[in-house]
Amino acid sequence: MKPTLLSVEITDNDLKQALKRLENAAYDLTPLMRRWSETLKTATDLNFEAQGRPRWQPSVAALARQGMTLSQDGYLRRSVTPDYDAHQARVGTNRVYARIHQQGGESGAGWGQ
């Protein structure tokens, strides 16, 4: 009885091309960072709607105004914008009083719009 010969041919061109595409995608993450910055903006909008998460504890003055504590006039909320580059995603604002909403503290002179 003659032995059966087995022949296998492996071509890795498709694999090499796929790995090259993956390498290129990992180098420039701009599309991914753009989507992440948009997700961060959506999460920030949801925080405004929920009045903070956990819910922000307003001051007595804020309670006296009633309404939405984090959206008295809407300037801060509208000023939040997404930003990104090839390596990072972020949201931010140019409103100087945004820090007190994020980190707490007491407002004072210089916290205007």
Salt bridges, closest charged atoms under 4 A:
ASP12 OD1 - LYS16 NZ 3.88
GLU23 OE1 - LYS20 NZ 3.56
GLU38 OE2 - ARG34 NE 3.97
ASP45 OD1 - LYS41 NZ 2.74
GLU49 OE2 - ARG77 NH2 3.20
ASP83 OD2 - ARG90 NH2 2.94
